[in-house]
Amino acid sequence: MSRLQLADIQGIVLRAYAETHARHLALAFTSAAGASALLYGLAGGGRRLRITSAAQSRGPAPAAKLNLGLTAAGLRALGVGEAIMQLFPTAFLDGPALQGAALGDDGLSAPQLWAMGGPGTPPVHAVISLFTDGLAALGRADDELCRLLLVPNGVTVLSRHDATALPDGRIHFGYRDAISQPRVRGMDQVEPSIPDLQPDCEPGEFLLGQGYVNQFGGNFLEDLPAELGGNGSYGAFRIMAQDVFGFAHYLNVIKERFRMGTPGSGQHPDLVAAKLMGRWPNGDSLVVSPQCPREPPPEHELNHFDYAPSAAQPAYFDDNHGLRCPIGSHVRRMNPRSALVMGKPHTRRIIRRNLPYGPAMAPGAEPDQVERGLIGYFVCGDLELQFEFLLKIWANMDIATAGIRGTRDPIIGAQDWLGAECPSDAHGEWAGQYVIRTDDLRDPIVLDDLPRFVRTRGSVYCLLPSVTAIKYLAQSSAGTP
């Protein structure tokens, strides 16, 4: 196995940043020369503000961590020839807006309604992501970036998208987030790994070229020139609005309808939320703690579970029927571990780099018009085989495994809508299906009015190039500034 070249890999790919604030700037290049100058500066170029590598991101902290994603349109604007462009995967060249309903982006999630990346918005050429502790530091980093690199080189900021960590690492729906991230083989050489019954991922699952191998025995670089793709990754940048008030209301409706977690039921009050997610809000797994979460759950045990026996754990508890953790729950759909599911096990892993946006919802607050959600990257080596497969097959289809017929992912799925073409309060009703099996003789609980809780507000596909590739692009597109 090739040793990870951390100094050449962008930090966001392999490192989970601890910074509390993020700002993502969607950019347009007005000239190849200006774009080249920007990349030259970000790759070093004598500037203080530069790309943060995986080697730097755990060392002495810079004023801001910075990472760069380039879209297919951005590479073309840099002057990359069409012969080279056609060596990129089709999914990257097409972008997420062209997929539309296949990814669940229809109705109020349709690309025509997106704030960025859709057909009604200017083409995004690049996304620069800044990470800091505190809003003031974020503003200073933004000012410095514009003053030193964007304005002098004629680079246009199309939009800014801010995100801020919520207390206890939770998202607006109340769940603790970013618990289960793939362990990349070789990373334990530089930082301790968290115990997990899943096997380590091969570096080639996320990194292109350089002798890295994926679980199919090859590499997703394919015919792309090594100087452009080596040590790079792909990232699906996505803005996902969450219906926080609608989600809280629906939890209460189901609790009362089926007396799940209500006073006197003898069940934990968060049982419905746990059955939809597959984990308790504090992160504890339903497989380990099916009746009541541990408070607090031991950190080293949060990922030390599975849904079925495996070759490595032949005597492990078998939850094949979903009595503890529903088969269709969000975390089980998105990461079925050793459970029986379409596709080779453990080959659809993605790395999530998201933070919430919008203010936290106060307990008992009345509905407002403020948008809340998650924003960031889903990092992978192959957009179609990993990211798109998860959304198309495991989240929004019912053929991946037994026990999910007629259902979609309860958290991010594009639920069925009965009525007008586009959902509205006045016409039609939600008709999403979901099954919660019980461990006694009762019939399973069947939900038949599950709403859609998450809608897409914008998305682009990016190449997350290595530091070497950024220098190569800066030099080859318009000469070294």
Summary of the structure (lengths in Angstrom):
residues: 481
radius of gyration: 22.4
end to end distance: 37.0
largest distance: 73.4
contacts: 1621
relative contact order: 0.19
helix: 27%
strand: 19%
